[in-house]
Every structure is written in C-alpha cells, then in structure tokens.
C-alpha cells in the first residue's frame, strides 16, 4: 500500500501504483488525505507486509520509501521506480517459492516430511 502526506504525494504515487499493477503486483493507495498515523494504523490493521511512503522529499528525489511492517524497527529503504518494482518481484518470488515448498511438503499423502 502507498501511504502519502497529501494530494500532491498521492498523485505522485499513482504512476508507481500503475507500474506495479502492470507487472501483476497487487497494490493500492490510501484513498484519503488522512493523518500519517491513521494511514500506518490502517496498513497495520490489514496486515500489509510492506508500505511505500511518499512525501515531499521522495517526490524531489524521484523515489519512494519502502518499509517492512513485519520488522519492529524504523528502517526505511529508498528506491527508484525500476528498483522498487524489482524489489517487489523478489519478495513475491520468495513468497511463491515458500508456498510451493510448503504445499509439496504437506501434499505427499498428507504426511509431513522433514
């Protein structure tokens, strides 16, 4: 999900959102110009693993900030569009591989193989 600080930042995020969707990556943008804390709570409540944050400085540098919501630190990584898409693809591949392995493990006669 893309979080933003206002209308200009939301408009900046739209091409990024569309680029992800064209790559087959499900993504959304927070629809309202709500306080950032409320947007973070929304992302947290819905279990988003990552949030893309867009502020004035990101717009000036033509990047977005990516935060891993599962880690309890305040680390943010800055990415340009191409690297951002590849980062998402790598994450999706890792999740797919993990799911395939788990599916294989549990599909062999219903027995768990370790």
C-alpha positions as CSV (number, residue, x, y, z in Angstrom):
1,X,0.0,0.0,0.0
2,X,1.2,3.5,-0.8
3,X,0.9,6.0,2.1
4,X,1.1,9.7,1.4
5,X,1.1,13.1,3.1
6,X,-1.3,14.9,0.8
7,X,-2.9,15.2,-2.6
8,X,0.3,16.0,-4.5
9,X,2.0,13.0,-3.0
10,X,-1.0,10.8,-3.8
11,X,-0.8,12.0,-7.4
12,X,2.9,11.2,-7.5
13,X,2.2,7.7,-6.3
14,X,-0.3,6.9,-9.0
15,X,2.2,6.0,-11.8
16,X,4.1,3.9,-9.3
17,X,0.9,2.1,-8.4
18,X,0.0,1.6,-12.1
19,X,3.5,0.3,-12.8
20,X,3.2,-2.3,-10.1
21,X,-0.2,-3.4,-11.3
22,X,1.0,-3.7,-14.9
23,X,3.6,-6.1,-13.5
24,X,0.9,-8.2,-11.9
25,X,1.6,-7.0,-8.4
26,X,-1.5,-6.2,-6.3
27,X,-1.1,-2.7,-4.9
28,X,-3.3,0.1,-3.6
29,X,-3.0,3.6,-2.4
30,X,-4.6,5.0,0.8
31,X,-7.6,6.8,-0.6
32,X,-7.9,9.8,1.8
33,X,-5.7,12.6,2.9
34,X,-5.7,11.3,6.4
35,X,-3.0,11.8,9.1
36,X,0.0,9.6,8.5
37,X,-0.5,7.8,11.8
38,X,-4.0,6.8,10.7
39,X,-2.6,5.5,7.4
40,X,0.0,3.5,9.2
41,X,-2.6,2.1,11.6
42,X,-4.8,1.1,8.5
43,X,-1.8,-0.7,6.9
44,X,-1.0,-2.4,10.2
45,X,-4.6,-3.5,10.9
46,X,-4.9,-5.0,7.5
47,X,-1.6,-6.9,7.7
48,X,0.3,-5.3,4.9
49,X,3.8,-6.6,4.9
50,X,5.2,-3.5,3.3
51,X,4.2,0.1,2.8
52,X,5.5,2.5,0.3
53,X,5.7,6.0,1.7
54,X,5.6,9.2,-0.4
55,X,6.5,12.6,1.0
56,X,7.8,15.8,-0.4
57,X,11.4,14.8,-0.3
58,X,10.7,11.5,-2.1
59,X,9.0,13.4,-4.8
60,X,12.0,15.7,-5.2
61,X,14.4,12.7,-5.4
62,X,12.0,10.7,-7.6
63,X,11.9,7.8,-5.2
64,X,9.6,6.1,-2.6
65,X,10.5,4.8,0.8
66,X,9.7,1.2,1.4
67,X,9.1,-0.1,5.0
68,X,8.9,-3.7,6.1
69,X,6.0,-3.7,8.5
70,X,6.9,-7.1,9.9
71,X,10.1,-5.8,11.4
72,X,9.8,-3.8,14.6
73,X,12.4,-1.2,13.6
74,X,12.1,2.1,11.9
75,X,14.3,1.2,8.9
76,X,13.2,2.6,5.6
77,X,14.8,2.0,2.2
78,X,14.6,4.4,-0.7
79,X,14.0,3.1,-4.2
80,X,13.7,4.5,-7.7
81,X,10.8,3.0,-9.8
82,X,12.7,0.2,-11.5
83,X,14.5,-1.0,-8.4
84,X,11.2,-0.7,-6.5
85,X,9.4,-3.0,-8.9
86,X,12.3,-5.5,-8.8
87,X,12.2,-5.4,-5.0
88,X,8.5,-6.3,-5.0
89,X,9.1,-9.0,-7.6
90,X,11.9,-10.6,-5.5
91,X,9.6,-10.5,-2.4
92,X,6.8,-12.2,-4.4
93,X,9.1,-14.8,-5.8
94,X,10.3,-15.6,-2.3
95,X,6.7,-16.0,-1.0
96,X,5.8,-18.1,-4.0
97,X,8.7,-20.5,-3.5
98,X,8.0,-20.8,0.2
99,X,4.3,-21.6,-0.6
100,X,5.3,-24.2,-3.2
101,X,7.7,-25.9,-0.8
102,X,5.1,-26.0,2.0
103,X,2.5,-27.2,-0.4
104,X,4.8,-30.0,-1.6
105,X,5.7,-31.0,2.0
106,X,2.0,-31.3,3.0
107,X,0.7,-32.9,-0.2
108,X,2.6,-36.1,0.0
109,X,-0.1,-38.4,1.3
110,X,-0.9,-35.8,3.9
111,X,2.3,-36.8,5.8
112,X,4.8,-34.2,7.0
113,X,8.2,-34.8,5.7
114,X,11.1,-33.2,7.5
